[in-house]
Amino acid sequence: MTQYLPFLIVWLAVLATFVFAVLKGGIAERFAATLVVIGALYAFGVGRLLDNEMRTLALLLGDFLLAMGFLTLAVRYASLWLGGAMLLQAVQFTLHAWYMLGERRPDMFHVIVNNADTVGILLCIVLGTATAWRRRGERQTTAGAAAPEAG
């Protein structure tokens, strides 16, 4: 059971981020969280269905597509947190490319960087969601204060 604990923690963090973004975030936050869930499901499937040689290439492709998704969102919504998520996803892509081109098997360094990078992306989405939620609350408060009182 202990061997599955990091895996379980990462999945719970991904799902919690997704739920938070869907419930409290704006469109950009929802799209970003959806991309992360799709990417996590893709990586899970690749890890279970493909052999080592094909797995590395498939993960690299998934990282590329996820980075392009974040790039598209960053260009469309021009927010700092999306730029951070995009750059962190580029680090993820670089990590997998480095290991693939060097014909290295994932080691503890790979695990640490991969997981830290994933946590960083999730934190970017959480910060973006919290910011969107706060701004929406401020707009509602301002709109409520500006409304004339019935009398």
N, C-alpha and C positions, 0 to 999 in steps of 0.2 A: 504493500500500500504506500509506503514511504517513497518509492520510486515514482509514483504517479502524482505526488503532491505538487511539484512545480508545474506539471502539465495542467492539473486541476486549477491551481491558482491563476495561471495565465488565462485559461478559458473563462473562469469566473470574472476576471478583470475585463476581458473582451466583452462578455455578455452584459456586465454591469455598465460599462461605458456605452454600449449600444442602447440599452434601456434608458439611461440618463439622457443621451443625445436625442432619442426619439421623443421622450416625454417633455424635455425642457429646452431643447436646442432649436435652432432655425434650420432652414433647408440645407445649408452648407454642412452643418454639424451632423445632420441625419445622413446625408450622402457619405460623408467621411466615415462615420461609424458603420454604415452599411458596407462600404468598401473593405473595412478592416474585418468585419465578420465574414464576408465572402472570401477574402484573402486567407483568413484562418481556416475556414472550411476547405478551401483549395489545398492549403499546405497539409492539413490533416489527411485529406484524400490521397495526395501525392505520396505522403509518408507511408501510407498503408498499402497502396496499390502498385507502386513502381519499385524497381530494383535500384541499387545505389547509383549506378551510372546515369540512368534516366532521371532519377529523383533530383540530382543536382541541377541538371538542365531545366527540368520542370519548375523547380523552386526559383531559379534565376528568371525564368519567363514570368512567373507569378509576381516576383518582386518588381520586375520591369513594368508590368501592367498596373500594379498598385501604385508605383511611382508616377506613372502617366496619369492615373486617375487623380492623385493628389495634385499633380501639376495643373491639370484641367480645372480642378476646383479652386486652386490658388489663383489662377489667372482670372477665372470667372468672378470669384468673391473677394479677391484681394485682401486677405486677412493675414495677420502676422502668424497666428497659430497654424494656419494651413501651410504657410511657407516653412514653418518648423517641421510639421509632419512630413512635408514633401522632402525636405533635406534629410530627415532621419530615415525615410524610406530609401533615399539614394544611398545612405550608408549601408542599409540592409542589402541592397543590390550589389554594392561594391564588395561587401563581405562574402556573399555567395560567389561572385565572379572571381575573387581572389582565391578562394578555396578550390573552385572548379579549375581555373587555369593553372594553379599550382599542383593540381591533382592531389590535394590534401583531404584527408578524412576529417570531418568535424571533430574538434577536440574541446577541451574545457574553455579555451579562449573564445571559440566560436559560440559555444552555448551562452557564455556570459554576455558577449557583445550582442548576440541575437536577441536574448531576453531583455537586456537593458534597452536596446533600441525599440523593441516592441512596447515596453513600458513607457518610453519617451513619447512614442506616437500616441498611445492611449492618453497620456497626460496632456498632450497638445489638444486632443479632442475634448477632454474634460474641461480644460481651461477655456476653450472656445465655446463650449456649451454653457459654462457658468457665466461667461461674459454676455452671451446672447440672452440668457435668462435674466441677468441683471438689467441689461439695456431695455428689454421688453417690460420689466417691472417699472423702470424709471419712466418710460413712455406712458405707461398706464397711469402712473401716479401723476405725471404732469398733465395728462389729458383729463384726469378726474378733477384736478385742482383748477383747470381752466374752464371747466363746464359751469355754466350759470346755475345758480341754485333756484329751485322751483319755490315759488312762494306765494 
